[in-house]
Amino acid sequence: MKEDSGRILEAMDHLDPALIEDMDGQATAKRRPAPVRVLLAAACICALLVTAAVAAEALGFDFVKIFSFEKEGKQVEGYRADGSGIVYIPLKDLSPEVQALEGQYADEYIHTERLSFDSWEEAEEYLGYEIVDHPVLRGADYIRANYSIDGVPVTGNCNVTIDLRGGEVFMITVQSSVRKYPSSFTMTATLYVGGPLPDQTEDPGFGYFSHVETVEEQEDYLTANNIETVIVCMEHGDMGNGTYHANFFLRGIRFSVRAGFPNPERQQSALSKLKQDLDAFE
């Protein structure tokens, strides 16, 4: 599952938004209560470019939208979110190593640089940018990721992808899975660099959908530090397990924090621990 987890999270921001156009007419809003746990091997993730519904300073809890529809005889469920909470980071604020990538890949239209580090702190040091200081990351037991993308092995405690387009850095993704009793989660932070792409007419959005999971719950949660968060529960019905997806923006950085539970009996405790971890973001 860890292998697929990394590959799927990586895929979130790289699919053609045209794939979603056909979905939009079929999507219907859906809300209901219940469980979660992701069988990532069969899940599909895609990036959705959606029109910003609200200004960044008034994002509101409704920035995540649930959808459910049937396509080619298969039920598809998931969520999508606008990107109006994003704040672009100037390239000059990042390390010389990151800046040098633009010269190194100036002749390539699209390039993804993949790096692995022993800790979140080492990744931040390479990037020259402090993303977040969370207590679970300090002294955490990292769950090492081992997977491959296009045949290229990716392994490490903290994996970083730096995406360039037209020789310019435009997006950086940092991901780690950690456990530190009583908590464990996978955290992905996505930083947008420079400014909108030349042909970009909408805020960068993001989303998740699956043919094997169902959306069982959506909750608007305001953390102890007043961070507006939407928690979506995805359940794999056959297994009785699932995963909570917490989505929010912090200082213009998009965060996704995911915590799973192995069975319905552990669901509420997983949600409670996740909320405690969310309260520690500031």
Long-range contacts (C-beta under 8 A, 24 or more apart in sequence): 1-38, 1-39, 1-40, 1-41, 2-143, 2-144, 2-145, 2-146, 2-147, 2-177, 3-145, 3-146, 3-147, 3-148, 4-40, 4-41, 4-43, 4-147, 5-38, 5-40, 5-145, 5-147, 5-177, 5-186, 6-145, 6-146, 6-147, 6-154, 6-159, 6-175, 7-147, 7-148, 7-149, 8-40, 8-43, 8-44, 8-45, 9-45, 9-173, 9-175, 9-186, 9-188, 9-256, 10-149, 10-161, 10-173, 11-45, 11-46, 11-47, 12-45, 12-46, 12-47, 12-206, 12-207, 12-208, 13-47, 13-163, 13-171, 13-173, 13-190, 13-204, 13-206, 14-47, 14-112, 14-163, 15-45, 15-46, 15-47, 17-47, 17-48, 17-49, 19-46, 20-46, 20-48, 20-49, 20-80, 20-207, 22-71, 23-67, 23-69, 23-71, 23-76, 23-209, 26-69, 26-70, 26-71, 27-67, 27-68, 27-69, 28-67, 28-68, 28-69, 29-65, 29-66, 29-67, 30-66, 30-67, 30-68, 30-77, 30-215, 31-66, 31-218, 32-215, 32-216, 32-217, 33-216, 33-217, 34-216, 34-217, 34-233, 34-235, 35-216, 35-217, 35-233, 35-235, 35-240, 35-241, 35-242, 35-261, 35-264, 35-267, 36-216, 36-217, 36-233, 36-234, 36-235, 36-241, 36-242, 36-243, 36-244, 36-260, 36-261, 36-267, 36-270, 37-234, 37-235, 37-236, 37-239, 37-240, 37-241, 37-242, 37-243, 37-260, 37-261, 37-262, 38-210, 38-213, 38-234, 38-236, 38-242, 38-243, 38-258, 38-260, 39-212, 39-213, 39-236, 39-239, 39-241, 42-210, 42-211, 42-212, 43-208, 43-210, 43-211, 43-212, 43-213, 44-209, 44-210, 44-211, 45-207, 45-208, 45-209, 46-207, 46-208, 46-209, 47-204, 47-205, 47-206, 47-207, 48-80, 48-81, 48-205, 48-206, 48-207, 49-202, 49-204, 49-205, 50-80, 50-81, 50-82, 50-83, 50-202, 50-203, 50-205, 50-207, 51-82, 51-202, 51-203, 52-82, 52-83, 52-84, 52-202, 52-203, 53-82, 53-84, 54-82, 54-84, 55-84, 56-84, 56-85, 56-86, 56-87, 56-249, 56-252, 59-84, 59-85, 59-228, 59-249, 60-228, 61-220, 61-228, 61-230, 63-230, 64-218, 64-230, 64-232, 64-247, 66-215, 66-218, 66-232, 67-209, 68-215, 74-211, 75-211, 75-214, 76-209, 76-210, 76-211, 77-209, 77-210, 77-213, 77-214, 77-215, 77-234, 78-207, 78-208, 78-209, 78-210, 78-215, 78-234, 79-207, 79-208, 79-209, 79-215, 79-218, 79-230, 79-232, 79-245, 80-205, 80-206, 80-207, 81-205, 81-206, 81-207, 81-230, 81-247, 82-203, 82-205, 83-202, 83-203, 83-204, 83-205, 83-206, 83-254, 84-203, 85-248, 85-249, 85-252, 85-254, 86-192, 86-203, 86-204, 86-249, 86-252, 86-254, 87-192, 87-251, 87-252, 87-253, 88-192, 88-193, 88-194, 88-195, 88-196, 88-252, 89-129, 89-191, 89-192, 89-193, 89-194, 89-252, 90-193, 90-194, 91-168, 91-169, 91-193, 91-194, 93-128, 93-129, 94-127, 94-128, 94-129, 94-169, 94-193, 95-126, 95-127, 95-128, 95-129, 96-128, 97-126, 97-128, 98-126, 98-127, 98-128, 98-162, 98-169, 98-172, 99-169, 101-162, 101-164, 101-169, 102-164, 102-167, 102-168, 102-169, 105-164, 105-167, 106-167, 107-167, 108-164, 108-167, 109-165, 109-166, 110-163, 110-164, 110-165, 111-163, 111-164, 112-161, 112-162, 112-163, 112-164, 113-161, 113-162, 113-163, 113-164, 114-149, 114-152, 114-154, 114-159, 114-160, 114-161, 115-156, 115-159, 115-160, 115-161, 115-162, 116-154, 116-155, 116-156, 116-157, 116-158, 116-159, 116-160, 117-156, 117-157, 117-158, 117-159, 117-160, 118-142, 118-156, 118-157, 118-158, 119-157, 119-158, 120-158, 120-174, 120-176, 122-158, 123-158, 123-160, 123-174, 124-174, 126-160, 127-160, 127-172, 127-174, 129-191, 131-174, 131-189, 131-191, 131-253, 132-189, 132-250, 132-253, 132-255, 132-281, 134-187, 134-277, 134-280, 134-281, 135-180, 135-280, 136-178, 136-180, 136-183, 136-185, 136-277, 136-280, 137-176, 137-178, 139-180, 140-178, 140-179, 140-180, 141-178, 141-179, 141-180, 142-176, 142-177, 142-178, 143-177, 143-178, 143-179, 143-184, 145-175, 145-177, 165-197, 166-198, 168-194, 169-193, 169-194, 170-194, 170-197, 171-204, 182-273, 183-259, 183-273, 183-276, 183-277, 184-259, 185-257, 185-258, 185-259, 185-274, 185-277, 186-257, 186-258, 186-259, 187-255, 187-256, 187-257, 187-258, 188-255, 188-256, 188-257, 189-253, 189-254, 189-255, 190-253, 190-254, 190-255, 190-256, 191-253, 192-252, 192-254, 206-247, 206-254, 206-256, 208-232, 208-234, 208-245, 210-234, 212-236, 213-242, 216-242, 221-246, 221-275, 221-278, 223-248, 223-275, 223-278, 223-279, 223-281, 224-279, 225-279, 225-281, 225-282, 227-278, 227-281, 227-282, 229-278, 231-271, 231-274, 231-275, 233-271, 240-264, 242-267, 244-270, 244-271, 244-274, 246-274, 246-278, 248-278, 248-281, 250-281, 255-281
